[in-house]
Amino acid sequence: FFRYSVDIIMSAAFGIICNSFENPDNEFRYWGKKIFDPKPLWNALILWAPQVFDMFSLPYTEKDVTNFFTNMFKETVEYRESRKIDRKDFLNLLIQLMRNGYVEPDDSSEDVNVTTSKLQMSEAAAQAYVFYLAGFETSSTTATFCLYELAKNQDIQNKVRDEIRTEIQKHGELSYAALQSMEYLHKVISETLRKYPPVVILNRICTKETQLATTNFRIPEGTSITVPVFGIHRDSDIYPEPDKFDPERFSEENIKTRHPYNYLPFGEGPRICIGLRFGLIQTKVAVINAISNNKFKLAPNTPTSLEFEAGTLILVAKGGVHLSVETLSS
C-alpha cells in the first residue's frame, strides 16, 4: 500500500512516474519513509510547543528532506516549462499560480480568482510537499487498518466484497461511477477512519475570542487549541462500544444523530483537508483491488487489539499488521 500510494501521489503532485513496485528502494519512497520516522521528542514539540521552533529559528523538517523535495520540484517545473508540457495534475495548477497568479478555468467560464501576488518557487514547492506528505502515508495506513478489521470480521468482508463485485459487473469496469455506487464500502472506510484516524490530534489557533456555548469558558484570541481526534472517535458517549468495528454507524440515520464535528478524520471547517475526496478514492481503490479476489485473515502472530507506535505524527500499528491472504475464484 505504501508503494501504491507513493506512486499515485508522485504522479498527481509532481507528474513523476517512480514505479515503486518495480523499484521499491526508489528515492521518493526513501525520503517519504524518512519524514515519518519515529522522533518522540521532536514530534512532541511540533504538536505541543511549536513556538519553540520559532524561538530558536528551527525548521520543522530536516534539512536533507527539504533540500531533496525543493530541488526535485524546481527541476520538474523547469523541465515542463522548457518542453511546454501541459499535464492535468496538481503541479500544473501550481505552475499556473506561479506564472499567472491564478488558475485557468477548466470550462468556458470567465470567472477567475486572481490572487494578490504570484506564488514563489519555494511557496509552490511547499504546497506540493504538503500534498505529498498528507496523501501517501495516511492512505496506506488506512487501507492497512481496513484490511485488519475485515480480517477480524469475515461477515463484513464478505458483504463488502459482494457489493464490489456486483457494482463492477453492473458498470462493466471499476469506474468512478462504480466507485460512487459502493455505499457499504464507503461505510467501511468511514468506520476505519473513525477507529483509526490517521492524524490523532489537530492543532488550531483561535482567531477570534470565543465563548463556548452552555459553559462559562472563554477562549482568548491567539490561543493554541489541540483537538483530540482519537479521543473523540473513541468516546463511548458518542460512539457506543467504540472498540467494536461497526460500519452501520455511518448509515444516513445514524450520522444525523451526531454532531458533524464528532467525526474529524480530515479535520473540519475552513482548514478541512483539501485532499479529502482524493484520499478516499485512493484508499477505496486500494481496498477494492485487495479484496475483490482475495480473502484476508489474521496471521497467527497478529493480535486482536493493536498497539500503536510512539513518537509518530501518523497513527501506525506497532510491529506492523500481519495478515494471511487466500486467493478466491473470480
Secondary structure, DSSP 8 states (H G I E B T S, - for coil): -HHHHHHHHIIIII-----TTT-TT-HHHHHHHHHTS--HHHHHHHHH-THHHHHTT--SS-HHHHHHHHHHHHHHHHHHHHHT---SSHHHHHHHHHHTSS---SSS-------SS---HHHHHHHHHHHHHHHHHHHHHHHHHHHHHHHH-HHHHHHHHHHHHHHHHHHSSS-HHHHHT-HHHHHHHHHHHHHS-SS--EEEE--S-EE-TTSS-EE-TT-EEEE-HHHHHT-TTTSSSTTS--GGGGSHHHHHTS-GGG--TT--GGG--TTHHHHHHHHHHHHHHHHSSEEEEE-TT--SS--B-SS-SS--BTT---EEEEE---
